């Protein structure tokens, strides 16, 4: 399932483990009520398994050309590349990814 990082950080990660202070040295990922432990939620792009959907993260266009202006989620960075191109980047809140620990989702 594709989702933003913000959405992913609310999901339970079956690979994450936390220390059970009541019964060391056990590690858990769910508390006794069978709810996910708060320390066992997805950490999105901070995880080695996180994969971004799509390939483009930056867009460049020649300065002064009448190229079409990219539409959101693209936003200008105010930077110009060494090749004299305006650099536009995808808004981080719009970019989607998925957990790659269990394969690639069909929709990606």
C-alpha positions as CSV (number, residue, x, y, z in Angstrom):
1,X,0.0,0.0,0.0
2,X,1.4,3.4,-1.0
3,X,1.3,6.1,1.7
4,X,3.0,9.3,2.8
5,X,5.6,9.1,5.5
6,X,3.1,10.8,7.9
7,X,0.6,8.0,7.3
8,X,3.3,5.3,7.6
9,X,4.4,6.5,11.0
10,X,0.9,5.6,12.4
11,X,1.2,1.9,11.2
12,X,2.4,-1.0,13.3
13,X,5.7,-2.6,12.2
14,X,5.8,-6.4,12.7
15,X,9.6,-6.4,12.5
16,X,10.1,-3.8,15.3
17,X,10.8,-4.9,18.9
18,X,10.8,-3.1,22.2
19,X,12.1,-4.1,25.6
20,X,9.4,-5.4,28.0
21,X,10.4,-3.7,31.3
22,X,8.2,-6.0,33.3
23,X,9.9,-9.2,32.2
24,X,13.4,-8.6,30.9
25,X,15.0,-9.8,28.7
26,X,11.9,-10.3,26.6
27,X,11.3,-8.1,23.6
28,X,7.8,-7.4,22.3
29,X,6.0,-5.5,19.6
30,X,2.5,-5.7,21.2
31,X,1.5,-4.9,24.8
32,X,-0.5,-7.3,27.0
33,X,-3.8,-5.9,25.6
34,X,-2.7,-7.1,22.1
35,X,-2.4,-3.5,21.0
36,X,0.8,-2.4,19.1
37,X,3.5,-1.1,21.4
38,X,4.0,2.6,20.8
39,X,7.7,2.0,20.2
40,X,6.9,-0.5,17.4
41,X,5.4,1.8,14.8
42,X,6.8,2.3,11.3
43,X,9.7,4.8,11.1
44,X,9.2,5.3,7.4
45,X,12.2,6.7,5.5
46,X,14.4,6.2,8.6
47,X,14.1,2.4,8.0
48,X,16.4,0.6,5.6
49,X,13.3,-1.2,4.1
50,X,11.5,2.0,3.2
51,X,11.1,2.4,-0.6
52,X,9.9,5.5,-2.4
53,X,7.3,5.0,-5.1
54,X,8.2,6.6,-8.5
55,X,11.6,7.6,-9.6
56,X,11.6,11.4,-9.9
57,X,12.5,13.4,-6.8
58,X,13.7,16.5,-8.6
59,X,12.8,18.2,-11.8
60,X,15.0,20.7,-13.7
61,X,14.1,23.2,-16.4
62,X,16.2,25.7,-18.3
63,X,16.2,29.2,-16.8
64,X,14.5,31.7,-19.1
65,X,12.8,29.1,-21.3
66,X,9.0,29.1,-21.6
67,X,8.8,25.5,-20.5
68,X,5.5,24.7,-18.7
69,X,5.6,25.4,-15.0
70,X,5.4,22.1,-13.1
71,X,2.2,21.6,-11.1
72,X,2.0,20.6,-7.5
73,X,3.4,18.5,-5.8
74,X,6.4,20.1,-7.5
75,X,7.8,23.3,-5.9
76,X,10.7,25.6,-6.8
77,X,13.7,25.4,-4.5
78,X,15.2,28.7,-5.6
79,X,18.4,26.9,-6.6
80,X,20.0,26.8,-10.0
81,X,22.0,23.7,-11.1
82,X,25.5,24.0,-12.4
83,X,24.0,23.4,-15.9
84,X,21.9,26.6,-15.5
85,X,18.6,24.8,-14.8
86,X,16.0,25.8,-12.2
87,X,15.7,22.9,-9.6
88,X,12.2,21.9,-8.5
89,X,11.5,19.2,-5.9
90,X,8.5,17.2,-5.0
91,X,6.8,18.4,-1.8
92,X,7.9,16.0,0.9
93,X,4.4,15.7,2.3
94,X,3.0,14.5,-1.0
95,X,5.7,12.0,-1.8
96,X,4.6,8.4,-1.3
97,X,6.4,5.2,-0.5
98,X,6.0,1.7,0.9
99,X,7.5,-0.9,3.2
100,X,9.9,-2.9,1.1
101,X,10.4,-5.6,3.8
102,X,7.6,-7.7,2.3
103,X,8.0,-7.0,-1.4
104,X,6.7,-4.3,-3.8
105,X,3.0,-3.5,-3.7
106,X,1.2,-4.0,-7.1
107,X,0.1,-0.4,-7.2
108,X,3.7,1.0,-7.0
